[in-house]
Amino acid sequence: MTSAVIVDIIRTGSGKGKPGGALSEMHPAVMLSQVIRLLVERNGLDPQLVDDVIAGCVGQVGDQSLNIARTAVLHAGFPESVPGTTIDRQCGSSQQAAHFAAQAIISGAQDIVIAGGVESMSRVPMGAAALPGTDPQGPLAERYPAGLAHQGIGAELIAARRNISREELDAFSARSHERAAVAFAEGAFADEMVSVTLPGGSTHLVDETVRPTTTAAGLAGLTSAFYNEQFAKRFPEITWAITPGNSSPLTDGASAALIMSEEKAAELGLKPRARFHTFAVSGSDPLVMLDGVIPATKQALAKSGLSIGEIDAYEVNEAFAPVPLAWAREFGADEAKLNPRGGAIALGHPLGGSGTRLMATMVNYLEQTGGRYGLQTMCEGGGMANATIIERI
């Protein structure tokens, strides 16, 4: 069977997802176009050879509407013959883009695909796609008469129902910033992070969301981000432990992976860095929403024949601190291997761009530490999760 391999994978640094953030003046299609152009340039690849560009993006409205993948392909100067499509699997959109790309290659349908994603949360705020006067989830009222909730409530429910304390959440979150700051200072992100040119000509090559001085004691002083009297009555078990400090920040960013068949890489004289080993995607309770990482991981491990102890690094997206903590508790995972260079709480979570961002960090970590297998999983809006196992080559 044809193997799908990652030849290269890169990301921008993060920008705070609000007006005044480092990337807030940059059109998201331009952000993505610079990343995909840099990806082919640094590998000496003729973009004419790219069969497709698949990009994840959650807020497909405003500056991110009308198929941002195709806009980015054209802005990047690729031949008009190179297509592009935009997909939405919520926070896992670019991880799903990588799945689709690899699956197309394994099937023999395509030889070279760029998979990536982008989100400018400063320009397209969360929820912007739900236009005033609309109710996207209205048809679900018959099945869920009590109503669903937003992700913050899902995080609160995971913390409460799995007995994860506020102290654990804040300690984990402070450690995320500490690990990310150390990794950046040691140059661990140098091979994955690329410099993008901003309007006006300056460049950006840093994760603006990392706060090196963060401590658990400092985070303990923050108050609930999601307290709501209605939900407090409906879910009396909630302790309202989720704060801005133990949640991922609003973020701007983009990332992309060059994926091809092992045979095509050899033909072009390109050295693969990792191969796709196992894919999984799972649905979960849409109310709790964020614990889909657990069934998705179980599915991936069962398909792979690997045990959790055989995995050298785990990237479990830190949308909120209870998610990776609940995941680690479920699998008895070694927390030293869990987001070893920090996660989204520090590095940011540009929604559609996060999947290939996590994968970029995981590939580089495996290379730099000599690890063989990496497992990535992300919770997703609506109660879903993707899981991917890669093998370093």
Secondary structure, DSSP 8 states (H G I E B T S, - for coil): ---EEEEEEEE---EESSTTSTTTTS-HHHHHHHHHHHHHHTTT--GGG--EEEEE-S--SGGGTTTHHHHHHHHTT--TT--EEEE--GGGHHHHHHHHHHHHHHHTS-SEEEEEEEEETTTS-TTTTS-TT--TTGGGTTT-TT----HHHHHHHHHHHTT--HHHHHHHHHHHHHHHHHHHHTTTTTTTB--EE-TTS-EE-S-TT--TT--HHHHTT---SS--HHHHHH-TT------GGGB---EEEEEEEEEEEHHHHHHHT----EEEEEEEEEE--TTT-GGGHHHHHHHHHHHHT--GGG-SEEEE--SBTHHHHHHHHHHT--GGGBSTT--HHHH---GGGHHHHHHHHHHHHHHHHT--EEEEEEEETTTEEEEEEEEE-
